[in-house]
Amino acid sequence: MTVGHEALFWKPLTGKRVGCVLCAQVCKLEDGEVGFCGARRNVGGELRSVSYGRLVAEHVDPIEKKPLFHYRPGSRSFSIATCGCNLRCDFCQNWSISQHREHGGDGCLEGEETPAERIVERAVAASCASISYTYTEPTVFYEYCRDVGVRAREAGLGNVFVTNGMMLPDVVDDAAATFLDAANVDLKAFTKGFYEDVCQGSLEGVKRGLERLVERGVWVEVTTLVVPGRNDSDGELRAIAKYLASLSRDLPWHLSRFHPDFEADGIEETPVGRLVAGRQIGVAEGLRHVYVGNARTGDGETTRCASCGEVLIRRVGFTAEVVGLEGGVCGKCGEGLAGRGLGEGKKKPPMDTDEHSAASGRNQSGPWPRSRVER
């Protein structure tokens, strides 16, 4: 019996040991052993993707939900996930699928097997402008993302990663060259201790992946989930903002409101005032576009011209309307707005105004809940 799908980005070691070089965890696996992500297994000295094509979530979402505000605003994105993640954050909002580690009788993760071409067909039928690999970490089901993504690009669709950023540079290079157009990267904090203690990951690994995405021309936006008492100090938010501005002042930064989930039930929701203060810090450090998410703050999600302040994209909930852009520039002063597909957006009917749940889609078989959130 063949287990899973042939994996990319690995190397043989001594005996039947293998080394996975997909992400910053760089697992070394004995025969039969499963990687930290739960989605890749050493089978007789060959690395196999055991989550390939096994969908546990499939929805049509507004692109603003990723969140991507400067990529095809007002469009819809066909959003998919398989089980697994290469981090173990104790506040994960999709823990039931990201932290799922149980394998079936065939040695593979659970989920509904779906051919790559079927995803593209469904995305086109749903009038989506892109396919998003999201809800769990797309890096760990990279082979499936790639197969879907190449077909999506041939069909004229964009491809989006909602990612923790821990992919290695060679993986970024391959994705950028073959299918990936845009990414929202979680920069969860800016201390080594936070990543090691709270996420069991690597800050340097995230920075390396994020920087490579920018270098390779993928459109990048960054989200920081602001968690009270953990990463919400002025100093830490300022350090993040300064780092992002050093990459590009046009890089949008989303400050998202935390709500308790998984193993972090004892932490309160983020005060809205803390998010507003973070936005002010980001602007002071030179970022042109800083947004507040999961909270009502007036125009915290509105895109304005960085030069004259004119409203360019107005957002309410998950709806977006391009109102002040003409050919990607401000209609009032002529200043350009960084992004991709900025002239394509039209006002859409709201799909979901609950910040904590995904738009409803085809329910998957098995025990998986219907709703998903991006982070």
C-alpha positions as CSV (number, residue, x, y, z in Angstrom):
1,M,0.0,0.0,0.0
2,T,1.4,3.4,-1.0
3,V,1.2,5.9,1.8
4,G,0.5,9.5,1.0
5,H,2.1,11.5,-1.9
6,E,5.7,11.9,-2.8
7,A,7.1,14.9,-0.8
8,L,9.3,17.7,-2.1
9,F,12.2,19.3,-0.2
10,W,13.8,16.5,1.7
11,K,17.1,14.7,1.6
12,P,18.2,11.1,2.4
13,L,20.4,10.7,5.5
14,T,22.2,7.6,6.8
15,G,20.3,4.4,6.7
16,K,16.6,5.1,6.2
17,R,16.7,8.4,8.0
18,V,15.5,11.5,6.0
19,G,15.9,15.2,6.6
20,C,12.9,17.5,5.8
21,V,14.1,20.9,4.4
22,L,10.6,22.4,3.9
23,C,10.4,24.6,7.0
24,A,12.5,26.0,9.8
25,Q,11.7,23.0,12.0
26,V,14.1,21.0,9.7
27,C,13.0,17.6,11.1
28,K,15.2,14.6,10.9
29,L,13.0,11.5,10.8
30,E,13.6,7.8,11.4
31,D,11.8,5.3,9.3
32,G,8.1,5.4,10.2
33,E,8.4,8.7,12.1
34,V,6.1,11.7,11.5
35,G,7.4,15.2,11.4
36,F,6.6,18.0,13.9
37,C,3.8,19.1,11.6
38,G,2.0,15.8,11.6
39,A,1.7,16.0,7.8
40,R,4.9,14.4,6.6
41,R,6.1,10.8,7.3
42,N,9.2,8.8,6.6
43,V,8.1,5.7,4.7
44,G,11.0,3.3,4.2
45,G,13.5,6.1,3.7
46,E,11.3,8.3,1.5
47,L,9.4,11.4,2.8
48,R,5.7,11.3,2.0
49,S,3.0,14.0,2.3
50,V,0.3,12.2,4.3
51,S,-2.2,15.2,4.1
52,Y,-2.0,15.6,0.4
53,G,-5.4,16.5,-1.1
54,R,-7.3,15.6,2.1
55,L,-9.4,18.6,2.7
56,V,-10.9,19.5,6.1
57,A,-12.1,23.0,5.2
58,E,-13.4,24.5,2.0
59,H,-15.1,27.9,1.8
60,V,-15.6,30.9,-0.4
61,D,-14.3,33.9,1.5
62,P,-13.9,37.6,0.9
63,I,-10.2,38.3,0.2
64,E,-10.4,40.9,3.0
65,K,-10.8,38.0,5.5
66,K,-7.3,36.7,4.9
67,P,-6.7,39.6,5.6
68,L,-5.4,41.1,2.3
69,F,-6.4,44.7,1.8
70,H,-4.1,45.6,-1.2
71,Y,-4.7,42.5,-3.3
72,R,-7.7,42.4,-5.6
73,P,-9.9,44.2,-3.1
74,G,-13.6,43.3,-3.1
75,S,-12.9,39.9,-4.7
76,R,-13.7,36.4,-3.4
77,S,-11.1,33.7,-2.7
78,F,-11.7,30.0,-2.7
79,S,-10.2,28.9,0.6
80,I,-8.9,25.4,1.5
81,A,-7.0,23.5,4.2
82,T,-5.7,20.1,5.2
83,C,-4.7,19.1,8.7
84,G,-1.3,20.0,10.3
85,C,0.9,22.9,11.3
86,N,4.6,23.5,12.0
87,L,3.8,25.6,15.1
88,R,1.9,24.8,18.3
89,C,0.5,28.1,19.5
90,D,-1.5,27.7,22.7
91,F,-4.0,30.3,21.5
92,C,-4.6,28.7,18.1
93,Q,-8.2,29.5,16.8
94,N,-8.2,26.5,14.4
95,W,-6.6,24.0,16.8
96,S,-9.1,21.2,15.9
97,I,-7.5,20.9,12.4
98,S,-4.1,22.6,12.8
99,Q,-3.2,20.4,15.8
100,H,-4.8,17.2,14.5
101,R,-2.3,14.4,14.5
102,E,-4.4,11.2,14.2
103,H,-3.6,9.1,11.1
104,G,-6.1,6.7,9.5
105,G,-5.6,3.1,8.6
106,D,-3.7,4.0,5.5
107,G,-1.2,6.0,7.5
108,C,-2.6,9.3,6.2
109,L,-4.3,12.2,7.9
110,E,-8.0,12.4,7.8
111,G,-9.9,14.5,5.3
112,E,-11.9,14.3,2.1
113,E,-9.7,13.4,-0.8
114,T,-10.0,16.0,-3.6
115,P,-8.0,16.1,-6.8
116,A,-6.2,19.4,-7.5
117,E,-8.1,20.1,-10.7
118,R,-11.4,19.9,-8.8
119,I,-10.4,22.8,-6.6
120,V,-9.8,25.0,-9.6
121,E,-13.1,24.0,-11.1
122,R,-15.0,24.9,-7.9
123,A,-13.2,28.2,-7.6
124,V,-14.1,29.2,-11.2
125,A,-17.7,28.1,-10.7
126,A,-17.9,30.2,-7.5
127,S,-16.6,33.3,-9.5
128,C,-13.5,33.5,-7.3
129,A,-10.5,35.6,-8.3
130,S,-8.0,33.5,-6.3
131,I,-7.4,30.4,-4.3
132,S,-6.2,30.8,-0.7
133,Y,-4.3,28.1,1.2
134,T,-5.3,29.0,4.8
135,Y,-6.9,28.0,8.1
136,T,-3.9,25.7,8.8
137,E,-0.3,26.2,7.7
138,P,0.0,25.9,3.9
139,T,3.7,25.1,4.0
140,V,3.0,21.7,5.5
141,F,0.7,20.7,2.6
142,Y,3.0,22.5,0.1
143,E,2.9,19.7,-2.6
144,Y,-0.9,20.0,-2.8
145,C,-0.7,23.8,-2.8
146,R,1.7,23.7,-5.7
147,D,-0.3,21.3,-7.8
148,V,-3.5,23.3,-7.3
149,G,-1.7,26.6,-7.7
150,V,-0.1,25.8,-11.0
151,R,-3.5,24.8,-12.4
152,A,-5.1,27.9,-10.9
153,R,-2.6,30.2,-12.6
154,E,-3.3,28.5,-15.9
155,A,-7.0,29.3,-15.3
156,G,-6.2,33.0,-14.6
157,L,-6.7,32.7,-10.8
158,G,-4.3,34.2,-8.2
159,N,-2.8,32.1,-5.4
160,V,-2.6,33.3,-1.7
161,F,-0.8,31.9,1.3
162,V,-2.0,32.7,4.8
163,T,1.1,31.6,6.6
164,N,3.2,31.7,9.7
165,G,6.2,32.4,7.4
166,M,8.5,29.5,8.5
167,M,9.1,28.2,5.0
168,L,12.7,27.9,4.0
169,P,14.1,30.2,1.3
170,D,14.3,27.5,-1.4
171,V,10.6,26.8,-0.9
172,V,9.8,30.5,-1.2
173,D,11.8,30.6,-4.4
174,D,9.9,27.7,-5.9
175,A,6.5,29.0,-4.9
176,A,7.2,32.5,-6.2
177,A,8.5,31.1,-9.5
178,T,5.6,28.7,-10.1
179,F,2.3,29.9,-8.6
180,L,2.3,32.2,-5.5
181,D,1.1,35.7,-5.9
182,A,0.3,37.1,-2.4
183,A,0.8,36.1,1.2
184,N,-0.4,37.3,4.6
185,V,2.3,36.4,7.1
186,D,1.7,36.1,10.8
187,L,4.4,37.9,12.7
188,K,3.2,36.8,16.1
189,A,5.7,38.6,18.3
190,F,9.3,39.9,18.1
191,T,11.1,38.0,20.8
192,K,12.9,34.7,20.5
193,G,11.3,33.6,23.8
194,F,7.7,34.1,22.6
195,Y,8.3,31.9,19.6
196,E,10.1,29.2,21.5
197,D,7.9,29.1,24.6
198,V,4.4,29.9,23.1
199,C,4.7,28.6,19.6
200,Q,7.5,26.1,19.6
201,G,9.0,27.8,16.6
202,S,11.7,30.2,15.4
203,L,11.5,34.0,15.1
204,E,14.5,33.9,12.9
205,G,12.9,31.3,10.7
206,V,9.8,33.5,10.3
207,K,11.9,36.6,9.5
208,R,13.9,34.6,6.9
209,G,10.8,33.4,5.2
210,L,9.1,36.8,5.3
211,E,12.1,38.6,3.9
212,R,12.5,36.1,1.1
213,L,8.8,36.5,0.1
214,V,9.3,40.3,-0.2
215,E,12.6,39.8,-2.1
216,R,11.0,37.4,-4.6
217,G,8.2,39.9,-5.5
218,V,5.3,38.1,-3.8
219,W,2.8,40.7,-2.5
220,V,3.1,40.6,1.3
221,E,0.9,41.9,4.1
222,V,1.6,41.1,7.8
223,T,-0.7,40.3,10.7
224,T,0.1,40.5,14.4
225,L,-2.5,39.1,16.7
226,V,-2.1,41.4,19.7
227,V,-2.3,39.2,22.9
228,P,-2.6,41.1,26.2
229,G,0.4,40.7,28.4
230,R,2.4,38.7,25.8
231,N,3.2,40.9,22.8
232,D,1.3,44.1,23.3
233,S,3.9,46.4,24.9
234,D,4.7,49.7,23.2
235,G,8.3,48.5,22.9
236,E,7.5,45.2,21.1
237,L,4.9,46.8,18.8
238,R,7.5,49.5,17.9
239,A,10.1,46.9,17.2
240,I,7.8,45.1,14.9
241,A,6.8,48.3,13.1
242,K,10.4,49.4,12.7
243,Y,11.4,46.0,11.3
244,L,8.5,46.0,8.8
245,A,9.3,49.6,7.7
246,S,12.9,48.5,7.0
247,L,11.5,46.0,4.5
248,S,9.1,48.4,2.9
249,R,7.1,51.3,4.2
250,D,4.3,50.2,1.8
251,L,4.0,46.8,3.5
252,P,0.5,46.8,5.2
253,W,0.4,45.8,8.8
254,H,-2.8,44.3,10.4
255,L,-3.2,44.5,14.2
256,S,-5.8,41.9,15.0
257,R,-7.8,41.6,18.3
258,F,-7.2,38.5,20.3
259,H,-10.0,36.5,21.8
260,P,-9.3,33.5,24.1
261,D,-9.3,30.0,22.5
262,F,-7.7,26.6,22.8
263,E,-5.3,26.6,25.8
264,A,-5.3,30.4,26.4
265,D,-8.7,30.8,28.0
266,G,-7.3,32.8,30.9
267,I,-6.3,35.8,28.8
268,E,-8.7,38.6,28.3
269,E,-9.7,40.0,24.9
270,T,-7.4,42.8,23.6
271,P,-8.6,46.2,24.6
272,V,-9.5,48.2,21.5
273,G,-7.4,51.1,22.8
274,R,-4.3,48.9,22.7
275,L,-4.9,48.2,19.0
276,V,-5.5,51.9,18.3
277,A,-2.2,52.7,20.1
278,G,-0.4,50.1,18.1
279,R,-1.7,51.6,14.9
280,Q,-0.3,55.0,15.9
281,I,3.0,53.4,16.7
282,G,3.1,51.8,13.3
283,V,2.4,55.1,11.5
284,A,5.0,56.9,13.7
285,E,7.6,54.3,12.6
286,G,6.9,55.1,8.9
287,L,4.4,52.5,7.8
288,R,2.0,54.0,5.3
289,H,-0.9,51.5,5.9
290,V,-1.7,50.1,9.4
291,Y,-5.0,48.5,10.0
292,V,-7.0,47.3,13.0
293,G,-8.9,44.0,12.7
294,N,-11.5,42.1,14.6
295,A,-12.7,45.3,16.3
296,R,-14.9,48.3,15.3
297,T,-12.7,51.4,15.3
298,G,-14.3,53.7,12.8
299,D,-12.0,53.8,9.8
300,G,-9.5,51.3,11.2
301,E,-9.9,49.2,8.1
302,T,-10.1,52.0,5.5
303,T,-7.3,52.5,3.0
304,R,-6.4,56.2,2.6
305,C,-3.9,57.9,0.4
306,A,-0.6,58.1,2.3
307,S,0.0,61.6,0.7
308,C,-3.3,63.5,0.9
309,G,-5.5,61.3,3.1
310,E,-8.2,60.7,0.5
311,V,-10.3,57.5,1.1
312,L,-9.3,55.0,-1.6
313,I,-10.9,51.8,-0.4
314,R,-13.8,51.8,2.0
315,R,-14.5,48.7,4.1
316,V,-17.4,47.7,6.3
317,G,-17.1,44.2,7.8
318,F,-15.8,42.0,5.1
319,T,-17.1,44.1,2.2
320,A,-14.8,46.5,0.3
321,E,-15.5,49.2,-2.3
322,V,-12.8,50.9,-4.3
323,V,-13.9,54.6,-4.3
324,G,-10.9,56.9,-4.8
325,L,-8.5,54.9,-7.1
326,E,-8.0,55.5,-10.7
327,G,-5.6,53.1,-12.4
328,G,-4.0,52.3,-9.1
329,V,-3.4,55.9,-8.1
330,C,-5.2,58.4,-5.9
331,G,-7.9,60.2,-7.9
332,K,-7.3,63.4,-5.9
333,C,-3.5,63.8,-5.8
334,G,-2.1,61.2,-8.2
335,E,-0.1,59.3,-5.5
336,G,0.3,55.6,-6.3
337,L,-1.1,52.9,-4.0
338,A,1.1,49.8,-3.6
339,G,-0.6,46.5,-4.2
340,R,-1.9,44.1,-6.9
341,G,-5.1,44.2,-8.8
342,L,-6.3,47.4,-7.1
343,G,-8.6,48.4,-9.9
344,E,-10.5,45.2,-10.0
345,G,-12.6,45.7,-6.8
346,K,-16.3,46.2,-6.9
347,K,-18.8,46.5,-4.0
348,K,-19.9,43.0,-3.0
349,P,-22.8,41.9,-0.8
350,P,-21.6,41.0,2.7
351,M,-20.7,37.4,3.1
352,D,-20.1,37.2,6.8
353,T,-20.0,40.0,9.4
354,D,-18.9,37.8,12.3
355,E,-15.2,38.5,12.7
356,H,-14.6,35.2,14.4
357,S,-16.1,32.8,11.7
358,A,-15.4,32.0,8.1
359,A,-18.0,32.4,5.4
360,S,-20.1,29.3,5.1
361,G,-19.2,26.8,2.4
362,R,-19.6,23.2,1.5
363,N,-19.5,21.2,4.7
364,Q,-16.9,18.5,4.8
365,S,-17.6,15.0,5.8
366,G,-16.2,13.8,9.1
367,P,-15.9,15.6,12.5
368,W,-14.7,19.0,11.2
369,P,-16.6,22.1,12.4
370,R,-18.2,24.2,9.7
371,S,-16.6,27.6,10.6
372,R,-12.9,28.6,10.3
373,V,-11.0,31.7,11.1
374,E,-7.8,32.8,9.5
375,R,-5.7,32.8,12.6
